[in-house]
Amino acid sequence: MKVAITTAQPSLDAEVEPRFGRTPYFLIVDTETMEYEPIENPNISAGGGAGIQSAQMIAQRGVTAVITGNCGPNAFRVFGAAGIEVISGVSGPVRQVLEQFRAGTLNAAPSPSVQNHFGMGGGATRGMGMGRGMRQSGGAPPSPANGAGENSADVSSLKDRAKDLQKELEDLQKRINKLEDK
């Protein structure tokens, strides 16, 4: 079985990248042999549509599943149409994640894990092209009038997002340090 995994580095020793459409690399891995092909993501700096373009590129690789930290609605729809399951909410070393996948402990996501434009640094609440009619319905921040259950879910979601952003910041700092050392 072939799967695609988002990573910051082209190696099985890398960490799973929290972004799908703007991940630096995809690893296409044969889960039976553990042979893999790293693919540099040409859409990492796309002005828009990175998720859709990346999903279309990966769908053409014959994978049956995509493993990532987060997957937005547009990429999620592309994968659904192609019959590819999306496993999101994943973090950690790629080898460990692959073992979890092979053991059957990772589950397919029932829906996208983030809103449009997540990988651009803030989603629908921060702009990034939203003035052109691209705002996703329901993309407004939660109102204080939400019930206690909704607030709890919002807090949990925000904590998860903060953790993802912290990891992304740490990865960027590592990359900066590595480039400065050259």
C-alpha positions in Angstrom: 0.0 0.0 0.0 1.3 3.5 -0.9 0.7 6.4 1.5 1.8 10.1 1.3 3.1 11.7 4.5 3.8 15.5 4.9 7.3 16.2 6.3 9.7 19.1 6.7 12.6 17.0 5.5 12.9 14.4 2.7 13.6 11.5 5.1 11.8 8.8 7.2 13.6 10.3 10.2 11.8 13.6 9.8 8.8 14.8 11.8 5.3 14.9 10.3 4.6 18.4 9.1 1.4 20.0 10.5 0.4 21.6 7.1 -0.7 19.7 4.1 -0.8 22.1 1.2 2.3 24.0 2.1 4.4 21.2 3.5 8.0 21.3 2.3 8.0 17.6 1.3 5.8 14.7 0.7 7.1 11.2 1.2 5.4 8.6 -0.9 6.0 5.4 1.1 5.3 1.7 0.3 4.2 0.5 3.7 5.1 -3.1 3.0 8.7 -2.5 1.9 9.3 1.0 3.6 10.8 2.2 0.3 10.0 5.8 -0.2 10.2 8.6 -2.7 10.6 12.2 -1.4 8.8 14.9 -3.4 9.6 18.5 -3.0 6.3 20.5 -2.8 6.2 23.0 -5.7 3.1 24.6 -4.1 4.7 25.7 -0.8 4.8 29.4 -1.9 1.6 29.4 -4.0 -0.4 32.6 -3.6 -3.6 30.5 -3.3 -4.9 27.0 -4.0 -1.8 25.3 -2.5 -4.1 22.6 -0.9 -5.9 21.8 -4.1 -2.8 21.7 -6.2 -0.9 19.6 -3.7 -3.9 17.2 -3.3 -4.2 16.8 -7.1 -0.4 16.1 -7.4 -0.5 13.5 -4.6 -3.7 11.9 -5.9 -1.9 11.2 -9.2 0.7 9.2 -7.3 -1.6 6.3 -6.7 -1.7 6.6 -2.9 -4.5 5.1 -0.9 -4.0 7.4 2.2 -2.6 10.7 3.2 -1.1 11.2 6.7 -0.7 14.8 7.9 -1.0 17.2 10.8 -3.9 19.1 9.2 -5.9 19.0 6.0 -8.2 21.9 4.8 -11.6 21.5 3.1 -10.4 21.9 -0.5 -7.7 19.3 -0.3 -10.1 17.1 1.7 -12.6 17.3 -1.1 -10.0 16.4 -3.8 -9.0 13.3 -1.8 -12.6 12.3 -1.2 -13.3 12.5 -4.9 -10.3 10.3 -5.6 -11.2 7.7 -2.9 -8.1 8.5 -0.8 -8.5 8.5 3.0 -7.1 11.4 5.0 -5.5 10.7 8.4 -5.0 14.1 10.1 -4.1 15.2 13.6 -0.9 13.2 13.3 2.5 14.4 14.7 5.8 12.8 15.6 8.6 10.9 13.8 7.6 9.5 10.4 8.9 6.0 11.1 6.8 5.9 14.3 3.7 7.2 12.5 4.2 4.6 9.8 4.3 1.8 12.4 1.1 3.2 13.9 -0.5 3.2 10.5 0.7 -0.4 9.8 -0.7 -1.5 13.2 -4.1 0.0 12.3 -4.1 2.5 15.2 -4.6 5.6 13.0 -8.1 6.5 11.9 -9.3 8.3 8.8 -10.6 11.8 9.5 -14.4 12.3 8.9 -13.9 16.0 7.9 -11.2 18.6 7.3 -9.2 19.5 10.4 -8.8 23.2 9.6 -10.4 26.0 7.6 -9.3 27.4 4.3 -5.9 29.2 4.3 -4.6 27.5 7.5 -1.0 27.1 6.1 -0.9 30.8 5.1 -0.5 31.8 8.8 -3.9 32.4 10.3 -6.9 31.1 8.4 -10.0 33.1 7.6 -9.8 35.4 10.6 -6.5 37.0 9.5 -7.3 38.0 5.9 -5.0 36.5 3.3 -7.2 37.1 0.4 -10.5 37.0 2.1 -11.5 40.4 0.6 -12.1 38.6 -2.7 -15.1 36.7 -1.6 -13.2 33.6 -0.5 -14.2 33.6 3.2 -15.5 30.2 4.2 -18.9 30.3 5.7 -18.7 29.8 9.4 -15.2 31.2 9.4 -15.8 34.0 11.8 -14.4 33.7 15.3 -16.6 32.1 17.9 -18.9 34.6 19.7 -18.8 34.9 23.5 -22.4 33.8 23.5 -21.4 30.2 22.7 -22.6 27.6 25.2 -20.2 26.0 27.7 -19.8 22.9 25.6 -18.9 24.9 22.5 -16.4 27.1 24.5 -14.7 23.9 25.7 -14.4 22.6 22.2 -13.1 26.1 21.1 -10.5 26.1 23.8 -9.4 22.6 22.9 -9.2 23.5 19.2 -7.2 26.6 20.0 -4.8 24.7 22.2 -4.2 22.2 19.5 -3.6 24.9 17.0 -1.2 26.7 19.4 0.7 23.4 19.7 0.9 23.0 16.0 2.1 26.6 15.5 4.7 26.2 18.2 6.0 23.1 16.4 6.0 24.9 13.1 7.9 27.8 14.8 10.5 25.4 16.2 10.9 23.7 12.8 11.4 27.1 11.2 14.0 28.1 13.8 15.9 24.9 13.2 15.9 25.6 9.5 17.1 29.1 10.0 19.8 28.0 12.4 20.9 25.3 9.9 21.1 27.9 7.0 22.9 30.4 9.2 25.5 27.8 10.1 26.4 27.2 6.4 
